[in-house]
Amino acid sequence: MTTSAFDRTRVFPVLLVNFIGTLGFSIVIPFLVFLVTRFGGNAVIYGIVGASYPAFQLVGAPLLGAWSDRYGRRRVLLLSQVGTLISWAIFSVALFLPVTPLIDVDSGWGSFTITVPLLILFAARALDGLTGGNISVANAYLADVTPETDRSRNFGRMGVSTNLGFVLGPALAGLLGATVYGEVLPVFAALGISLIAALVILFVLPESPASESDPPPRDGTRRALGQEPVDCTEVDESRRIGLGTCVRRRAIRRMLVLYFLVFLGFSFFYVAFPVRAATDLGWTVGQTGVFFSVLSVLMVLVQGPLLTRLSPVFQERSLVVSGSIFLTLSFSLLTSDSVPILYLAAALFALGNGTMWPSIQAILSRTAPPELQGATQGFAGAAGSLASIVGMLTGGLLFQHVGASTFLVAGGTLLLVATLATLWLPSAGVSRN
């Protein structure tokens, strides 16, 4: 088998896993805010439910990333996907329970009611977050099997697979949610999609070359990963990589800061826009699904044909800076009530995110040496999770008090990303210092 053919057998399955996983995740976007509202919540509670995923991912992602360095990417991806499958099963239970009030609240956070189904939604999202290190592990896997010269191209493909999932997920939610069964069909679809992803990992995805030569671990975690006990096997303690090992490298430290700020700005958007669509704009689940589907189609076009043409011409730093500026403009337009302007904002969002995000991922993957790849991706995921927690909680509070002006805060955050990228990122090559 040639090297290129060998790489394709590894790259395609992880892209497929990423696509299926994103499809299952994104299907909830158009209707989660409607469920939270129906079950007694408001914008702040929606932010809390949304933040439960990254809050628990903050705990799980670094652990899963480090485990993937020691035990193998494929095993950890499977563990993560099984967690997602169980979380969707719990989520589905909330749809069939009566909305039983537990606590009525009237405070500075607004008026809302804590109910039994609302708590179950929170628990389901929390479990999914705890086992939700699949994105960082998939990125580490892709870095393992991708030659240095193909990093931008393959991470662009990863972005395309992500956005294809985001295209079909909201569209499927809008289509199925418009039936007489409401949110039941989309949730069951997410449950089935998660099962398919687990089967793909189990039967199609090969182990990455970085993990194939790893010695079997000695501790009890091996049973959870499907390995048989083997006595008298020691783990090299030098492989227990902590955050301090990564952040001592200035280049990695700076990339983690950029990761945090990018996720912070996006989180303001992802908590504020669904609430605004459901309340200020009066959109239905179907209309919200159409918007996110169009947004994702545009991002696929940008990260596919357009990024392929831009990558050989422009430096990754230039793509990060220009993409962040386009996102700033997009967020400023989202304050409008005009539907055409909102779709123009979606086009600018796609252009900005589609050029900026794969470039940041490619730079991060080259910044970390091979022995720190999984840990660095895990800590990057943790930085993103921490930012998502802050962004969704703060975004919900901001929207409760200032409404659409929340998008201006998101725009200012991405403008800061553009400024720091100009100052921090090298004009050519990537330093690992």
C-alpha angles and dihedrals in degrees: 000000000000121000092249092049089046091053092048091056088057102036098049097054093049090049088051092049090049091049094049092045092050091047090055092046098045095049089078096056100086097047109028092087090051091051093048091050093046091049091055105273135123136200093295093049090046088055091050093049089047091047092052090076097054092036092062092035086060087066097039105039099065091045093049092044092053091044089054089057091051106031104026136275095251096055092049092046089054092049090050094049093049088054090053091050092053092046092056089051089055091045091055091056090065091062093063100045124094115253095253113183117228105167131010114208130192110175145117086299089063129249119313143142128230108222136177096254090048091056091049091052088052092050092049094050090046093054091047089052094048091058093032101109092111095107095053091043091048089051090051090048091051091049089052094056100035123091116232093252094054100049098106092043096049094043086050087055089050088054090050091052089049093051093045086058090049090050096053098034099063091035090053090046091051093047097045094036091057091065125091089263092066115192094353095085096048091050093049088047089054089050091053093044091053090052091052091050091052091051092049091053092046099047108019111030114084121211115267117254090241089064103037095084096044116124115242112265122246105216133086094265088082092073090058089052094051100254126137119241115265118185128220096025115137126200117225104248090210087072092063094098118192133193091260091061090057101040093050084075106079094210092055091044091054093047090053090054091051090047089053094050094046092052090045092057093044091049091057087055097045094051097040103042100055090047091048091047092052097043117020096030097034093223123166127229088263094052092048090048091051091052094051091043092053089046091053094045089055091049090052089053091049097045092042118042098005099047090045088060096040099047097069091046105041130047117245091243090058091051091050093050097044092043091053091051091051089051090051090054091046094054092050090056092051089075088073124098092210113109094211090052091048089054090047086054088052090054092051090046090054093048093048099042094039093058101031104045102051088046092054091048092050092049092049092050090054094043093062119068116232095261091055098039099102094040092048092049089048093051090045087054088049091051089051091048093050090050091048091052092051093040097049095044093044092040092055091050092045093050091048089057108025104021117199093007085082086082090061089059088052090050092051090052092054091046087057088052090054091050096048092044089055091052101037111032117083117247090227132015126359126270120217095196 
